């Protein structure tokens, strides 16, 4: 996977570089093969990842149950799988390889 995002059937796979304790929740720019995502939550016991999942669920138009943290729950480097996203933030849409 050269890009930070790809399709696996109807599931969107995202490689994320998390930035906890940020001023605001935001989807940033691509950084190599990762997408920078900032969240306001502190990195305590996986809370920043939980907060990120809630934030991204709204951004992609899915429920939190539709997002699986494959790895990186306690680390800044993460991989998420988002089942059948209803909408795509522009940075993701622009970088997604065609299905």
Backbone as XML, in Angstrom:
<?xml version="1.0"?>
<chain id="A" units="angstrom">
  <residue number="1" name="UNK">
    <atom name="N" x="0.842" y="-1.175" z="0.000"/>
    <atom name="CA" x="0.000" y="0.000" z="0.000"/>
    <atom name="C" x="0.892" y="1.245" z="0.000"/>
  </residue>
  <residue number="2" name="UNK">
    <atom name="N" x="0.938" y="1.958" z="-1.131"/>
    <atom name="CA" x="1.763" y="3.161" z="-1.242"/>
    <atom name="C" x="1.091" y="4.351" z="-0.579"/>
  </residue>
  <residue number="3" name="UNK">
    <atom name="N" x="-0.233" y="4.400" z="-0.705"/>
    <atom name="CA" x="-0.993" y="5.493" z="-0.125"/>
    <atom name="C" x="-1.362" y="5.112" z="1.310"/>
  </residue>
  <residue number="4" name="UNK">
    <atom name="N" x="-1.891" y="6.086" z="2.066"/>
    <atom name="CA" x="-2.326" y="5.797" z="3.438"/>
    <atom name="C" x="-3.698" y="5.134" z="3.459"/>
  </residue>
  <residue number="5" name="UNK">
    <atom name="N" x="-4.334" y="5.043" z="2.268"/>
    <atom name="CA" x="-5.683" y="4.475" z="2.246"/>
    <atom name="C" x="-5.852" y="3.535" z="1.056"/>
  </residue>
  <residue number="6" name="UNK">
    <atom name="N" x="-6.685" y="2.528" z="1.246"/>
    <atom name="CA" x="-6.985" y="1.604" z="0.154"/>
    <atom name="C" x="-8.321" y="0.928" z="0.455"/>
  </residue>
  <residue number="7" name="UNK">
    <atom name="N" x="-8.884" y="0.317" z="-0.563"/>
    <atom name="CA" x="-10.130" y="-0.435" z="-0.394"/>
    <atom name="C" x="-9.821" y="-1.908" z="-0.227"/>
  </residue>
  <residue number="8" name="UNK">
    <atom name="N" x="-10.567" y="-2.556" z="0.636"/>
    <atom name="CA" x="-10.572" y="-4.010" z="0.748"/>
    <atom name="C" x="-12.040" y="-4.390" z="0.629"/>
  </residue>
  <residue number="9" name="UNK">
    <atom name="N" x="-12.481" y="-4.578" z="-0.597"/>
    <atom name="CA" x="-13.911" y="-4.776" z="-0.840"/>
    <atom name="C" x="-14.638" y="-3.481" z="-0.542"/>
  </residue>
  <residue number="10" name="UNK">
    <atom name="N" x="-15.624" y="-3.548" z="0.377"/>
    <atom name="CA" x="-16.383" y="-2.353" z="0.768"/>
    <atom name="C" x="-15.755" y="-1.658" z="1.975"/>
  </residue>
  <residue number="11" name="UNK">
    <atom name="N" x="-14.635" y="-2.187" z="2.451"/>
    <atom name="CA" x="-14.001" y="-1.648" z="3.656"/>
    <atom name="C" x="-12.832" y="-0.746" z="3.284"/>
  </residue>
  <residue number="12" name="UNK">
    <atom name="N" x="-12.803" y="0.434" z="3.881"/>
    <atom name="CA" x="-11.707" y="1.380" z="3.675"/>
    <atom name="C" x="-10.641" y="1.096" z="4.723"/>
  </residue>
  <residue number="13" name="UNK">
    <atom name="N" x="-9.393" y="0.901" z="4.278"/>
    <atom name="CA" x="-8.278" y="0.660" z="5.192"/>
    <atom name="C" x="-7.457" y="1.943" z="5.268"/>
  </residue>
  <residue number="14" name="UNK">
    <atom name="N" x="-7.258" y="2.450" z="6.475"/>
    <atom name="CA" x="-6.517" y="3.699" z="6.678"/>
    <atom name="C" x="-5.327" y="3.476" z="7.583"/>
  </residue>
  <residue number="15" name="UNK">
    <atom name="N" x="-4.157" y="3.961" z="7.162"/>
    <atom name="CA" x="-2.989" y="3.991" z="8.040"/>
    <atom name="C" x="-2.903" y="5.401" z="8.610"/>
  </residue>
  <residue number="16" name="UNK">
    <atom name="N" x="-2.833" y="5.484" z="9.924"/>
    <atom name="CA" x="-2.942" y="6.779" z="10.604"/>
    <atom name="C" x="-1.740" y="7.061" z="11.487"/>
  </residue>
  <residue number="17" name="UNK">
    <atom name="N" x="-1.322" y="8.332" z="11.449"/>
    <atom name="CA" x="-0.344" y="8.842" z="12.402"/>
    <atom name="C" x="-1.141" y="9.722" z="13.350"/>
  </residue>
  <residue number="18" name="UNK">
    <atom name="N" x="-1.347" y="9.248" z="14.562"/>
    <atom name="CA" x="-2.173" y="9.970" z="15.521"/>
    <atom name="C" x="-1.398" y="11.060" z="16.226"/>
  </residue>
  <residue number="19" name="UNK">
    <atom name="N" x="-2.098" y="12.143" z="16.549"/>
    <atom name="CA" x="-1.505" y="13.214" z="17.343"/>
    <atom name="C" x="-2.475" y="13.518" z="18.478"/>
  </residue>
  <residue number="20" name="UNK">
    <atom name="N" x="-2.230" y="12.939" z="19.666"/>
    <atom name="CA" x="-3.110" y="13.175" z="20.810"/>
    <atom name="C" x="-2.860" y="14.551" z="21.429"/>
  </residue>
  <residue number="21" name="UNK">
    <atom name="N" x="-3.747" y="14.953" z="22.328"/>
    <atom name="CA" x="-3.624" y="16.215" z="23.088"/>
    <atom name="C" x="-3.487" y="17.430" z="22.175"/>
  </residue>
  <residue number="22" name="UNK">
    <atom name="N" x="-4.171" y="17.406" z="21.035"/>
    <atom name="CA" x="-4.114" y="18.531" z="20.105"/>
    <atom name="C" x="-5.117" y="19.600" z="20.537"/>
  </residue>
  <residue number="23" name="UNK">
    <atom name="N" x="-5.020" y="20.783" z="19.913"/>
    <atom name="CA" x="-5.962" y="21.862" z="20.238"/>
    <atom name="C" x="-7.369" y="21.546" z="19.760"/>
  </residue>
  <residue number="24" name="UNK">
    <atom name="N" x="-7.454" y="20.834" z="18.622"/>
    <atom name="CA" x="-8.782" y="20.468" z="18.102"/>
    <atom name="C" x="-8.692" y="19.153" z="17.343"/>
  </residue>
  <residue number="25" name="UNK">
    <atom name="N" x="-9.859" y="18.511" z="17.205"/>
    <atom name="CA" x="-9.929" y="17.291" z="16.414"/>
    <atom name="C" x="-9.839" y="17.688" z="14.944"/>
  </residue>
  <residue number="26" name="UNK">
    <atom name="N" x="-8.952" y="17.040" z="14.200"/>
    <atom name="CA" x="-8.806" y="17.403" z="12.789"/>
    <atom name="C" x="-8.171" y="16.282" z="11.992"/>
  </residue>
  <residue number="27" name="UNK">
    <atom name="N" x="-8.602" y="16.172" z="10.735"/>
    <atom name="CA" x="-7.936" y="15.280" z="9.794"/>
    <atom name="C" x="-6.929" y="16.152" z="9.059"/>
  </residue>
  <residue number="28" name="UNK">
    <atom name="N" x="-5.675" y="15.765" z="9.157"/>
    <atom name="CA" x="-4.615" y="16.584" z="8.557"/>
    <atom name="C" x="-4.233" y="16.120" z="7.166"/>
  </residue>
  <residue number="29" name="UNK">
    <atom name="N" x="-2.954" y="16.293" z="6.846"/>
    <atom name="CA" x="-2.441" y="15.939" z="5.530"/>
    <atom name="C" x="-1.818" y="14.551" z="5.575"/>
  </residue>
  <residue number="30" name="UNK">
    <atom name="N" x="-1.581" y="14.023" z="4.375"/>
    <atom name="CA" x="-0.862" y="12.761" z="4.273"/>
    <atom name="C" x="0.586" y="13.013" z="4.658"/>
  </residue>
  <residue number="31" name="UNK">
    <atom name="N" x="1.159" y="12.083" z="5.388"/>
    <atom name="CA" x="2.570" y="12.171" z="5.753"/>
    <atom name="C" x="3.174" y="10.824" z="5.397"/>
  </residue>
  <residue number="32" name="UNK">
    <atom name="N" x="3.803" y="10.741" z="4.223"/>
    <atom name="CA" x="4.286" y="9.456" z="3.733"/>
    <atom name="C" x="3.094" y="8.563" z="3.471"/>
  </residue>
  <residue number="33" name="UNK">
    <atom name="N" x="3.121" y="7.352" z="4.021"/>
    <atom name="CA" x="1.989" y="6.442" z="3.805"/>
    <atom name="C" x="1.039" y="6.418" z="5.006"/>
  </residue>
  <residue number="34" name="UNK">
    <atom name="N" x="0.967" y="7.553" z="5.715"/>
    <atom name="CA" x="0.035" y="7.683" z="6.836"/>
    <atom name="C" x="-0.746" y="8.984" z="6.707"/>
  </residue>
  <residue number="35" name="UNK">
    <atom name="N" x="-1.938" y="8.999" z="7.283"/>
    <atom name="CA" x="-2.762" y="10.198" z="7.338"/>
    <atom name="C" x="-2.674" y="10.738" z="8.751"/>
  </residue>
  <residue number="36" name="UNK">
    <atom name="N" x="-2.343" y="12.012" z="8.875"/>
    <atom name="CA" x="-2.225" y="12.610" z="10.199"/>
    <atom name="C" x="-3.626" y="12.948" z="10.717"/>
  </residue>
  <residue number="37" name="UNK">
    <atom name="N" x="-3.949" y="12.460" z="11.907"/>
    <atom name="CA" x="-5.233" y="12.758" z="12.539"/>
    <atom name="C" x="-4.953" y="13.240" z="13.963"/>
  </residue>
  <residue number="38" name="UNK">
    <atom name="N" x="-5.396" y="14.468" z="14.253"/>
    <atom name="CA" x="-5.203" y="15.054" z="15.580"/>
    <atom name="C" x="-6.486" y="14.931" z="16.384"/>
  </residue>
  <residue number="39" name="UNK">
    <atom name="N" x="-6.333" y="14.645" z="17.668"/>
    <atom name="CA" x="-7.495" y="14.602" z="18.570"/>
    <atom name="C" x="-7.155" y="15.325" z="19.870"/>
  </residue>
  <residue number="40" name="UNK">
    <atom name="N" x="-8.192" y="15.835" z="20.521"/>
    <atom name="CA" x="-7.993" y="16.600" z="21.754"/>
    <atom name="C" x="-7.719" y="15.704" z="22.964"/>
  </residue>
  <residue number="41" name="UNK">
    <atom name="N" x="-8.096" y="14.438" z="22.885"/>
    <atom name="CA" x="-7.946" y="13.533" z="24.029"/>
    <atom name="C" x="-6.473" y="13.226" z="24.328"/>
  </residue>
  <residue number="42" name="UNK">
    <atom name="N" x="-6.194" y="13.024" z="25.608"/>
    <atom name="CA" x="-4.840" y="12.661" z="26.035"/>
    <atom name="C" x="-4.606" y="11.164" z="25.795"/>
  </residue>
  <residue number="43" name="UNK">
    <atom name="N" x="-3.349" y="10.790" z="25.536"/>
    <atom name="CA" x="-3.045" y="9.373" z="25.267"/>
    <atom name="C" x="-2.954" y="8.551" z="26.544"/>
  </residue>
  <residue number="44" name="UNK">
    <atom name="N" x="-4.102" y="8.332" z="27.181"/>
    <atom name="CA" x="-4.150" y="7.586" z="28.437"/>
    <atom name="C" x="-5.030" y="6.363" z="28.241"/>
  </residue>
  <residue number="45" name="UNK">
    <atom name="N" x="-4.462" y="5.182" z="28.416"/>
    <atom name="CA" x="-5.222" y="3.922" z="28.378"/>
    <atom name="C" x="-6.093" y="3.771" z="27.126"/>
  </residue>
  <residue number="46" name="UNK">
    <atom name="N" x="-5.571" y="4.235" z="25.992"/>
    <atom name="CA" x="-6.307" y="4.068" z="24.736"/>
    <atom name="C" x="-7.432" y="5.069" z="24.526"/>
  </residue>
  <residue number="47" name="UNK">
    <atom name="N" x="-7.553" y="6.058" z="25.437"/>
    <atom name="CA" x="-8.653" y="7.028" z="25.322"/>
    <atom name="C" x="-8.542" y="7.889" z="24.076"/>
  </residue>
  <residue number="48" name="UNK">
    <atom name="N" x="-7.322" y="8.249" z="23.672"/>
    <atom name="CA" x="-7.155" y="9.074" z="22.468"/>
    <atom name="C" x="-7.626" y="8.297" z="21.240"/>
  </residue>
  <residue number="49" name="UNK">
    <atom name="N" x="-7.342" y="7.001" z="21.205"/>
    <atom name="CA" x="-7.795" y="6.170" z="20.080"/>
    <atom name="C" x="-9.323" y="6.066" z="20.082"/>
  </residue>
  <residue number="50" name="UNK">
    <atom name="N" x="-9.913" y="5.872" z="21.252"/>
    <atom name="CA" x="-11.382" y="5.804" z="21.340"/>
    <atom name="C" x="-12.006" y="7.107" z="20.850"/>
  </residue>
  <residue number="51" name="UNK">
    <atom name="N" x="-11.409" y="8.230" z="21.258"/>
    <atom name="CA" x="-11.894" y="9.548" z="20.848"/>
    <atom name="C" x="-11.747" y="9.693" z="19.331"/>
  </residue>
  <residue number="52" name="UNK">
    <atom name="N" x="-10.610" y="9.246" z="18.793"/>
    <atom name="CA" x="-10.362" y="9.316" z="17.344"/>
    <atom name="C" x="-11.407" y="8.504" z="16.584"/>
  </residue>
  <residue number="53" name="UNK">
    <atom name="N" x="-11.745" y="7.335" z="17.083"/>
    <atom name="CA" x="-12.750" y="6.491" z="16.422"/>
    <atom name="C" x="-14.100" y="7.214" z="16.401"/>
  </residue>
  <residue number="54" name="UNK">
    <atom name="N" x="-14.475" y="7.838" z="17.518"/>
    <atom name="CA" x="-15.743" y="8.588" z="17.556"/>
    <atom name="C" x="-15.717" y="9.756" z="16.571"/>
  </residue>
  <residue number="55" name="UNK">
    <atom name="N" x="-14.606" y="10.491" z="16.553"/>
    <atom name="CA" x="-14.455" y="11.625" z="15.639"/>
    <atom name="C" x="-14.515" y="11.158" z="14.180"/>
  </residue>
  <residue number="56" name="UNK">
    <atom name="N" x="-13.779" y="10.100" z="13.851"/>
    <atom name="CA" x="-13.746" y="9.622" z="12.465"/>
    <atom name="C" x="-15.075" y="9.003" z="12.041"/>
  </residue>
  <residue number="57" name="UNK">
    <atom name="N" x="-15.798" y="8.382" z="12.966"/>
    <atom name="CA" x="-17.111" y="7.823" z="12.626"/>
    <atom name="C" x="-18.001" y="8.925" z="12.061"/>
  </residue>
  <residue number="58" name="UNK">
    <atom name="N" x="-17.989" y="10.090" z="12.698"/>
    <atom name="CA" x="-18.793" y="11.223" z="12.218"/>
    <atom name="C" x="-18.285" y="11.704" z="10.856"/>
  </residue>
  <residue number="59" name="UNK">
    <atom name="N" x="-16.974" y="11.748" z="10.682"/>
    <atom name="CA" x="-16.392" y="12.235" z="9.429"/>
    <atom name="C" x="-16.709" y="11.324" z="8.239"/>
  </residue>
  <residue number="60" name="UNK">
    <atom name="N" x="-16.812" y="10.020" z="8.516"/>
    <atom name="CA" x="-17.041" y="9.048" z="7.436"/>
    <atom name="C" x="-18.502" y="8.599" z="7.343"/>
  </residue>
  <residue number="61" name="UNK">
    <atom name="N" x="-19.345" y="9.129" z="8.234"/>
    <atom name="CA" x="-20.768" y="8.809" z="8.182"/>
    <atom name="C" x="-21.087" y="7.372" z="8.563"/>
  </residue>
  <residue number="62" name="UNK">
    <atom name="N" x="-20.340" y="6.848" z="9.541"/>
    <atom name="CA" x="-20.560" y="5.468" z="10.002"/>
    <atom name="C" x="-20.734" y="5.472" z="11.526"/>
  </residue>
  <residue number="63" name="UNK">
    <atom name="N" x="-21.106" y="4.322" z="12.086"/>
    <atom name="CA" x="-21.184" y="4.205" z="13.541"/>
    <atom name="C" x="-19.808" y="3.793" z="14.069"/>
  </residue>
  <residue number="64" name="UNK">
    <atom name="N" x="-19.596" y="3.982" z="15.366"/>
    <atom name="CA" x="-18.305" y="3.588" z="15.932"/>
    <atom name="C" x="-18.078" y="2.082" z="15.801"/>
  </residue>
  <residue number="65" name="UNK">
    <atom name="N" x="-19.170" y="1.314" z="15.743"/>
    <atom name="CA" x="-19.041" y="-0.139" z="15.579"/>
    <atom name="C" x="-18.520" y="-0.503" z="14.167"/>
  </residue>
  <residue number="66" name="UNK">
    <atom name="N" x="-18.647" y="0.430" z="13.220"/>
    <atom name="CA" x="-18.180" y="0.175" z="11.851"/>
    <atom name="C" x="-16.680" y="0.401" z="11.692"/>
  </residue>
  <residue number="67" name="UNK">
    <atom name="N" x="-16.031" y="0.881" z="12.748"/>
    <atom name="CA" x="-14.589" y="1.143" z="12.674"/>
    <atom name="C" x="-13.855" y="0.155" z="13.566"/>
  </residue>
  <residue number="68" name="UNK">
    <atom name="N" x="-12.923" y="-0.560" z="12.960"/>
    <atom name="CA" x="-12.108" y="-1.530" z="13.695"/>
    <atom name="C" x="-10.678" y="-1.010" z="13.776"/>
  </residue>
  <residue number="69" name="UNK">
    <atom name="N" x="-10.121" y="-0.996" z="14.993"/>
    <atom name="CA" x="-8.712" y="-0.642" z="15.172"/>
    <atom name="C" x="-7.922" y="-1.940" z="15.004"/>
  </residue>
  <residue number="70" name="UNK">
    <atom name="N" x="-7.244" y="-2.067" z="13.853"/>
    <atom name="CA" x="-6.501" y="-3.298" z="13.565"/>
    <atom name="C" x="-5.276" y="-3.375" z="14.472"/>
  </residue>
  <residue number="71" name="UNK">
    <atom name="N" x="-4.516" y="-2.298" z="14.527"/>
    <atom name="CA" x="-3.388" y="-2.229" z="15.467"/>
    <atom name="C" x="-3.141" y="-0.765" z="15.826"/>
  </residue>
  <residue number="72" name="UNK">
    <atom name="N" x="-2.395" y="-0.555" z="16.927"/>
    <atom name="CA" x="-2.012" y="0.790" z="17.320"/>
    <atom name="C" x="-2.924" y="1.468" z="18.319"/>
  </residue>
  <residue number="73" name="UNK">
    <atom name="N" x="-3.739" y="0.673" z="19.033"/>
    <atom name="CA" x="-4.648" y="1.286" z="20.015"/>
    <atom name="C" x="-3.884" y="2.132" z="21.038"/>
  </residue>
  <residue number="74" name="UNK">
    <atom name="N" x="-2.683" y="1.688" z="21.413"/>
    <atom name="CA" x="-1.882" y="2.418" z="22.407"/>
    <atom name="C" x="-0.647" y="3.052" z="21.780"/>
  </residue>
  <residue number="75" name="UNK">
    <atom name="N" x="-0.699" y="3.355" z="20.500"/>
    <atom name="CA" x="0.470" y="3.872" z="19.791"/>
    <atom name="C" x="0.017" y="4.912" z="18.777"/>
  </residue>
  <residue number="76" name="UNK">
    <atom name="N" x="0.921" y="5.804" z="18.358"/>
    <atom name="CA" x="0.542" y="6.829" z="17.377"/>
    <atom name="C" x="0.354" y="6.241" z="15.975"/>
  </residue>
  <residue number="77" name="UNK">
    <atom name="N" x="1.039" y="5.134" z="15.683"/>
    <atom name="CA" x="0.883" y="4.484" z="14.382"/>
    <atom name="C" x="-0.257" y="3.483" z="14.470"/>
  </residue>
  <residue number="78" name="UNK">
    <atom name="N" x="-1.297" y="3.705" z="13.666"/>
    <atom name="CA" x="-2.495" y="2.859" z="13.751"/>
    <atom name="C" x="-2.952" y="2.433" z="12.372"/>
  </residue>
  <residue number="79" name="UNK">
    <atom name="N" x="-3.719" y="1.365" z="12.353"/>
    <atom name="CA" x="-4.437" y="1.014" z="11.139"/>
    <atom name="C" x="-5.901" y="0.822" z="11.523"/>
  </residue>
  <residue number="80" name="UNK">
    <atom name="N" x="-6.780" y="1.471" z="10.760"/>
    <atom name="CA" x="-8.214" y="1.352" z="10.987"/>
    <atom name="C" x="-8.875" y="0.779" z="9.753"/>
  </residue>
  <residue number="81" name="UNK">
    <atom name="N" x="-9.933" y="0.026" z="9.981"/>
    <atom name="CA" x="-10.768" y="-0.491" z="8.886"/>
    <atom name="C" x="-12.168" y="0.074" z="9.086"/>
  </residue>
  <residue number="82" name="UNK">
    <atom name="N" x="-12.664" y="0.788" z="8.090"/>
    <atom name="CA" x="-13.964" y="1.446" z="8.173"/>
    <atom name="C" x="-14.909" y="0.761" z="7.196"/>
  </residue>
  <residue number="83" name="UNK">
    <atom name="N" x="-15.948" y="0.128" z="7.746"/>
    <atom name="CA" x="-16.903" y="-0.618" z="6.915"/>
    <atom name="C" x="-17.835" y="0.326" z="6.172"/>
  </residue>
  <residue number="84" name="UNK">
    <atom name="N" x="-17.885" y="0.207" z="4.850"/>
    <atom name="CA" x="-18.823" y="0.940" z="3.982"/>
    <atom name="C" x="-19.012" y="2.406" z="4.367"/>
  </residue>
  <residue number="85" name="UNK">
    <atom name="N" x="-17.929" y="3.215" z="4.287"/>
    <atom name="CA" x="-18.093" y="4.630" z="4.643"/>
    <atom name="C" x="-19.117" y="5.317" z="3.742"/>
  </residue>
  <residue number="86" name="UNK">
    <atom name="N" x="-19.973" y="6.154" z="4.355"/>
    <atom name="CA" x="-21.027" y="6.860" z="3.603"/>
    <atom name="C" x="-20.478" y="8.117" z="2.943"/>
  </residue>
  <residue number="87" name="UNK">
    <atom name="N" x="-19.431" y="8.693" z="3.562"/>
    <atom name="CA" x="-18.808" y="9.882" z="2.981"/>
    <atom name="C" x="-17.301" y="9.806" z="3.196"/>
  </residue>
  <residue number="88" name="UNK">
    <atom name="N" x="-16.567" y="10.539" z="2.339"/>
    <atom name="CA" x="-15.107" y="10.530" z="2.412"/>
    <atom name="C" x="-14.596" y="11.962" z="2.551"/>
  </residue>
  <residue number="89" name="UNK">
    <atom name="N" x="-13.803" y="12.240" z="3.596"/>
    <atom name="CA" x="-13.162" y="13.557" z="3.677"/>
    <atom name="C" x="-12.304" y="13.771" z="2.419"/>
  </residue>
  <residue number="90" name="UNK">
    <atom name="N" x="-12.181" y="15.009" z="1.952"/>
    <atom name="CA" x="-11.527" y="15.267" z="0.663"/>
    <atom name="C" x="-10.100" y="14.727" z="0.580"/>
  </residue>
  <residue number="91" name="UNK">
    <atom name="N" x="-9.327" y="14.811" z="1.664"/>
    <atom name="CA" x="-7.951" y="14.312" z="1.610"/>
    <atom name="C" x="-7.923" y="12.802" z="1.335"/>
  </residue>
  <residue number="92" name="UNK">
    <atom name="N" x="-8.911" y="12.085" z="1.856"/>
    <atom name="CA" x="-8.999" y="10.642" z="1.621"/>
    <atom name="C" x="-9.467" y="10.387" z="0.192"/>
  </residue>
  <residue number="93" name="UNK">
    <atom name="N" x="-10.517" y="11.095" z="-0.209"/>
    <atom name="CA" x="-11.081" y="10.937" z="-1.552"/>
    <atom name="C" x="-10.021" y="11.163" z="-2.632"/>
  </residue>
  <residue number="94" name="UNK">
    <atom name="N" x="-9.192" y="12.194" z="-2.443"/>
    <atom name="CA" x="-8.161" y="12.555" z="-3.435"/>
    <atom name="C" x="-7.057" y="11.506" z="-3.529"/>
  </residue>
  <residue number="95" name="UNK">
    <atom name="N" x="-6.801" y="10.801" z="-2.429"/>
    <atom name="CA" x="-5.683" y="9.858" z="-2.391"/>
    <atom name="C" x="-6.083" y="8.395" z="-2.575"/>
  </residue>
  <residue number="96" name="UNK">
    <atom name="N" x="-7.373" y="8.140" z="-2.636"/>
    <atom name="CA" x="-7.824" y="6.760" z="-2.758"/>
    <atom name="C" x="-7.589" y="6.224" z="-4.165"/>
  </residue>
  <residue number="97" name="UNK">
    <atom name="N" x="-6.931" y="5.073" z="-4.269"/>
    <atom name="CA" x="-6.822" y="4.454" z="-5.597"/>
    <atom name="C" x="-8.193" y="3.966" z="-6.038"/>
  </residue>
  <residue number="98" name="UNK">
    <atom name="N" x="-8.455" y="3.956" z="-7.339"/>
    <atom name="CA" x="-9.769" y="3.473" z="-7.787"/>
    <atom name="C" x="-9.985" y="2.016" z="-7.389"/>
  </residue>
  <residue number="99" name="UNK">
    <atom name="N" x="-11.242" y="1.637" z="-7.187"/>
    <atom name="CA" x="-11.561" y="0.256" z="-6.793"/>
    <atom name="C" x="-11.454" y="-0.653" z="-7.986"/>
  </residue>
</chain>
